[in-house]
């Protein structure tokens, strides 16, 4: 039995449409116009225990709405879902004690208090025994290297430091399922790398089931083997990270290093010129044409070096989002 099972899950909202102008605003006081917005249109998803799954999609695709549904924050318009055998929107205390939700743009720690004070409050809320609380806190602060910051007010911490503290708060009760919504948003490269490393190590140790949304493909590449892509409120892809490139990218990037003094002018016939830093040229070539183009290139030009690679994952994902939006 999967730990997360979603069937035909839907969520729609009534959104007030405000007309421009004073007269329209006055009329809106007595007779309002609404638009129905379908945030989630019928998602089906199965996640096994211990999986680390990336949940991707363009802005407005329904990712955060789905996480809110699975964590019981909001109720669905239709469909069913179970997490660890619980229906999330029933909001049973037994369920609340077994999952955690971290949203990169929301704070759960008291702003003016040191994080350690908020952690004590979490201990009381979740009924965590003192020995388990101390052991878990020491483990998490050690992995994230934030022990000296526990006594510092949260408002004085950097964005990256606050995100580490938020993760600790979410994991103090050792949840079996963790929902992460943009945990590295706005962080610098070093902070992103630190949190990626922490999540990888923690998931390997605890085998926690994690559902991650992120717009940073480096997060996905570093952490997840399975990717689910949603757009327009529907699942558009569910498979491996490598499979995205194979299925949705129709080209390869060929880098040619020309011999000195040999600068041909007819390279556009080979494919799409992506970058020129002479004597090195990058060309986009249709996958099926790569063998023929390489044979022609090596025959007609003096080449010192050649490489063939897939396009960057960010580009493939962006193209996919554009296709399904």
C-alpha positions as CSV (number, residue, x, y, z in Angstrom):
1,X,0.0,0.0,0.0
2,X,1.5,3.4,-1.0
3,X,2.1,5.9,1.8
4,X,0.5,8.7,-0.3
5,X,-2.4,7.9,-2.7
6,X,-4.3,10.5,-4.6
7,X,-7.2,9.9,-6.9
8,X,-8.9,12.5,-9.1
9,X,-8.2,15.2,-6.6
10,X,-9.6,18.6,-7.5
11,X,-9.7,22.0,-5.9
12,X,-11.5,25.1,-7.3
13,X,-11.9,28.6,-5.9
14,X,-14.4,31.4,-6.5
15,X,-12.4,34.6,-7.2
16,X,-14.0,38.0,-7.0
17,X,-13.7,40.0,-10.2
18,X,-13.3,43.7,-9.5
19,X,-14.1,46.0,-12.4
20,X,-12.2,49.1,-13.1
21,X,-13.6,52.5,-12.2
22,X,-15.6,54.1,-9.4
23,X,-19.0,53.2,-10.8
24,X,-18.1,49.5,-11.2
25,X,-16.6,49.5,-7.7
26,X,-19.8,50.9,-6.2
27,X,-21.9,48.4,-8.2
28,X,-19.7,45.6,-6.8
29,X,-20.8,46.5,-3.3
30,X,-24.2,45.2,-4.1
31,X,-23.7,42.7,-6.9
32,X,-20.4,40.9,-7.1
33,X,-19.1,38.9,-10.0
34,X,-17.0,35.8,-9.5
35,X,-14.8,33.6,-11.6
36,X,-14.3,29.9,-11.0
37,X,-10.5,29.0,-10.9
38,X,-9.5,25.4,-11.0
39,X,-6.2,25.1,-9.2
40,X,-6.2,21.2,-9.2
41,X,-8.2,19.5,-11.9
42,X,-7.9,15.7,-11.2
43,X,-4.5,14.7,-10.0
44,X,-3.6,11.1,-9.6
45,X,-0.5,10.2,-7.6
46,X,1.0,7.2,-5.7
47,X,4.1,7.6,-3.6
48,X,5.8,4.7,-1.8
49,X,7.3,4.8,1.7
50,X,10.9,6.2,1.6
51,X,10.6,7.9,-1.8
52,X,12.1,11.4,-2.4
53,X,9.8,12.8,-5.1
54,X,10.1,16.2,-6.9
55,X,6.8,17.8,-7.6
56,X,7.4,20.4,-10.3
57,X,5.4,22.8,-12.4
58,X,5.1,26.4,-13.6
59,X,3.6,29.1,-11.3
60,X,-0.1,28.4,-10.9
61,X,0.2,24.7,-11.8
62,X,-1.4,23.6,-8.5
63,X,1.8,22.4,-6.7
64,X,1.3,24.3,-3.4
65,X,-2.4,23.7,-3.5
66,X,-1.8,20.0,-3.7
67,X,0.6,20.1,-0.7
68,X,-2.0,22.1,1.3
69,X,-4.6,19.5,0.5
70,X,-2.3,16.6,1.5
71,X,-1.4,18.4,4.7
72,X,-5.1,19.1,5.5
73,X,-4.7,22.9,5.4
74,X,-7.6,23.2,2.9
75,X,-10.5,20.9,1.8
76,X,-10.8,19.6,-1.8
77,X,-13.6,20.2,-4.2
78,X,-13.6,16.5,-5.2
79,X,-11.6,13.3,-5.3
80,X,-9.9,11.4,-2.6
81,X,-6.5,11.2,-0.9
82,X,-4.9,9.3,1.9
83,X,-1.5,9.8,3.6
84,X,-0.4,7.0,5.8
85,X,-3.9,5.7,5.8
86,X,-5.4,9.1,7.0
87,X,-7.7,11.4,5.1
88,X,-5.7,14.7,5.5
89,X,-8.7,17.2,5.6
90,X,-10.2,15.2,8.5
91,X,-7.3,16.8,10.5
92,X,-7.0,14.0,13.0
93,X,-4.4,14.6,15.7
94,X,-2.9,11.2,15.0
95,X,-2.2,12.4,11.5
96,X,-0.9,15.8,12.5
97,X,1.8,14.1,14.7
98,X,3.2,12.1,11.8
99,X,3.8,14.6,9.0
100,X,5.3,18.1,8.6
101,X,4.9,20.9,6.1
102,X,7.7,23.4,5.4
103,X,6.9,26.4,3.2
104,X,9.9,28.5,2.1
105,X,7.8,31.7,2.3
106,X,6.1,31.1,5.6
107,X,7.5,31.2,9.1
108,X,6.5,28.9,12.0
109,X,9.1,30.2,14.5
110,X,8.4,33.2,16.9
111,X,10.1,36.1,15.2
112,X,11.4,37.8,18.4
113,X,12.4,34.7,20.3
114,X,15.4,32.5,20.0
115,X,14.7,29.3,18.0
116,X,15.4,27.2,21.0
117,X,12.3,28.7,22.7
118,X,10.1,27.8,19.8
119,X,11.5,24.3,19.8
120,X,10.5,23.9,23.4
121,X,7.0,24.9,22.4
122,X,7.0,22.3,19.7
123,X,8.1,19.7,22.2
124,X,5.0,20.4,24.3
125,X,2.6,20.5,21.3
126,X,3.8,17.2,20.0
127,X,4.4,15.6,23.4
128,X,8.0,14.7,22.6
129,X,9.8,13.0,25.5
130,X,12.8,15.0,26.9
131,X,15.4,12.4,25.9
132,X,14.1,12.0,22.4
133,X,13.8,15.8,22.0
134,X,17.4,16.4,23.1
135,X,18.8,13.6,21.0
136,X,16.9,14.8,17.9
137,X,17.7,18.5,18.4
138,X,21.4,17.7,18.8
139,X,21.4,15.6,15.7
140,X,19.7,18.2,13.5
141,X,21.7,21.2,14.7
142,X,24.9,19.2,14.2
143,X,23.9,18.3,10.6
144,X,23.0,21.9,9.8
145,X,25.9,23.4,11.8
146,X,23.7,25.9,13.7
147,X,24.3,25.0,17.3
148,X,25.8,28.5,18.2
149,X,22.7,30.2,16.7
150,X,20.0,28.5,18.9
151,X,20.0,31.3,21.5
152,X,19.9,34.2,18.9
153,X,16.5,35.8,18.1
154,X,15.1,34.6,14.8
155,X,14.8,38.1,13.4
156,X,18.6,38.5,13.7
157,X,19.3,35.4,11.5
158,X,20.1,35.5,7.8
159,X,17.5,34.0,5.4
160,X,19.6,30.8,5.0
161,X,20.0,30.4,8.8
162,X,16.2,30.9,9.3
163,X,15.5,28.2,6.7
164,X,17.7,25.8,8.6
165,X,15.9,26.6,11.8
166,X,12.5,26.1,10.1
167,X,13.6,22.6,9.0
168,X,14.7,21.7,12.5
169,X,11.3,22.8,13.8
170,X,9.6,20.6,11.2
171,X,11.7,17.5,12.0
172,X,11.8,17.6,15.8
173,X,8.9,15.2,16.1
174,X,10.5,12.8,13.5
175,X,7.7,12.9,10.9
176,X,7.2,10.0,8.6
177,X,6.1,12.3,5.7
178,X,7.6,15.7,4.9
179,X,6.1,18.2,2.5
180,X,8.6,20.8,1.3
181,X,7.4,23.8,-0.6
182,X,10.3,25.8,-2.1
183,X,12.7,25.3,0.8
184,X,15.6,27.0,-0.9
185,X,13.8,30.0,-2.4
186,X,15.8,33.2,-2.2
187,X,18.9,31.5,-0.7
188,X,22.4,31.9,-2.0
189,X,24.3,29.1,-3.6
190,X,26.1,28.1,-0.3
191,X,22.9,27.9,1.7
192,X,21.2,26.0,-1.1
193,X,24.0,23.4,-1.1
194,X,24.0,23.1,2.7
195,X,20.3,22.4,2.8
196,X,20.5,20.0,-0.2
197,X,23.2,18.0,1.6
198,X,21.3,18.0,4.9
199,X,18.1,16.8,3.2
200,X,20.0,14.0,1.4
201,X,21.7,12.8,4.6
202,X,18.6,13.0,6.7
203,X,16.4,11.2,4.2
204,X,19.1,8.4,3.9
205,X,19.2,8.0,7.6
206,X,15.5,8.1,8.4
207,X,14.0,6.9,5.1
208,X,11.4,9.7,5.5
209,X,9.0,10.1,2.5
210,X,9.5,13.6,1.1
211,X,7.5,15.5,-1.5
212,X,9.5,18.5,-2.7
213,X,8.4,21.5,-4.9
214,X,11.2,23.7,-6.2
215,X,12.0,26.0,-9.1
216,X,15.7,25.2,-8.7
217,X,16.6,22.3,-10.8
218,X,19.8,21.8,-8.9
219,X,17.6,20.9,-5.9
220,X,15.9,18.3,-8.0
221,X,19.0,16.9,-9.6
222,X,20.8,16.6,-6.2
223,X,18.0,15.0,-4.3
224,X,15.3,13.3,-6.4
225,X,15.3,10.2,-8.6
226,X,11.6,10.5,-9.4
227,X,9.9,13.6,-10.8
228,X,6.2,14.4,-11.1
229,X,5.4,17.4,-13.4
230,X,2.0,19.1,-13.1
231,X,0.7,21.9,-15.3
232,X,-2.9,23.2,-15.6
233,X,-3.8,21.2,-12.5
234,X,-3.0,17.8,-14.1
235,X,0.0,15.4,-14.0
236,X,1.9,15.7,-17.3
237,X,4.8,13.5,-16.4
238,X,5.7,10.9,-13.8
239,X,9.1,9.2,-14.1
240,X,12.8,9.4,-13.7
241,X,14.8,12.6,-14.0
242,X,16.8,11.2,-17.0
243,X,13.5,10.3,-18.7
244,X,12.5,14.0,-18.9
245,X,15.4,14.8,-21.2
246,X,14.8,11.6,-23.3
247,X,11.1,12.3,-23.7
248,X,10.8,16.0,-24.0
249,X,14.1,17.1,-25.5
250,X,14.4,16.6,-29.3
251,X,18.0,17.8,-29.6
252,X,21.6,17.3,-28.5
253,X,24.2,20.0,-27.9
254,X,27.4,19.4,-29.9
255,X,30.5,21.4,-29.0
256,X,33.1,21.6,-31.8
257,X,36.7,22.7,-31.2
258,X,38.2,23.8,-34.6
259,X,41.8,23.8,-35.5
260,X,43.6,27.1,-35.5
261,X,43.3,29.1,-38.7
262,X,40.3,27.1,-39.9
263,X,37.1,29.2,-39.5
264,X,34.3,28.0,-41.7
265,X,31.4,30.3,-42.5
266,X,28.7,27.7,-43.3
267,X,28.1,26.1,-39.8
268,X,24.4,27.1,-39.8
269,X,23.8,24.2,-42.1
270,X,24.7,21.8,-39.3
271,X,22.1,23.1,-36.9
272,X,21.2,26.0,-34.6
273,X,24.2,28.0,-33.5
274,X,23.9,28.4,-29.7
275,X,27.2,29.9,-28.7
276,X,30.4,31.0,-30.5
277,X,33.7,31.5,-28.6
278,X,36.1,30.9,-31.4
279,X,37.5,28.3,-32.0
280,X,34.8,26.6,-29.9
281,X,31.2,26.5,-31.2
282,X,28.1,25.0,-29.6
283,X,25.4,23.8,-32.0
284,X,21.9,22.5,-31.3
285,X,21.2,19.4,-33.4
286,X,18.1,17.2,-33.7
287,X,18.8,13.9,-31.9
288,X,18.2,11.8,-35.0
289,X,20.6,13.9,-37.0
290,X,23.6,13.8,-34.7
291,X,25.4,10.8,-36.3
292,X,25.0,12.2,-39.8
293,X,26.1,15.7,-38.8
294,X,29.1,14.4,-36.9
295,X,30.2,12.3,-39.9
296,X,29.9,15.3,-42.2
297,X,31.7,17.7,-39.8
298,X,34.7,15.4,-39.3
299,X,34.9,14.9,-43.0
300,X,34.6,18.5,-44.1
301,X,36.4,20.4,-41.3
302,X,39.6,20.2,-39.2
303,X,38.3,19.4,-35.7
304,X,40.6,19.2,-32.7
305,X,37.9,18.1,-30.2
306,X,34.1,17.3,-30.1
307,X,31.6,16.6,-27.4
308,X,27.9,15.6,-27.4
309,X,25.6,16.2,-24.4
310,X,22.0,16.7,-23.5
311,X,20.7,20.2,-23.1
312,X,20.6,21.6,-19.5
313,X,17.7,20.3,-17.5
314,X,16.5,23.8,-16.8
315,X,16.0,24.4,-20.5
316,X,14.2,21.1,-21.1
317,X,11.8,21.8,-18.1
318,X,11.2,25.4,-19.3
319,X,10.3,24.2,-22.8
320,X,8.0,21.6,-21.3
321,X,6.3,24.2,-19.1
322,X,5.8,26.3,-22.2
323,X,4.3,23.5,-24.2
324,X,1.7,22.5,-21.5
325,X,0.8,25.9,-20.2
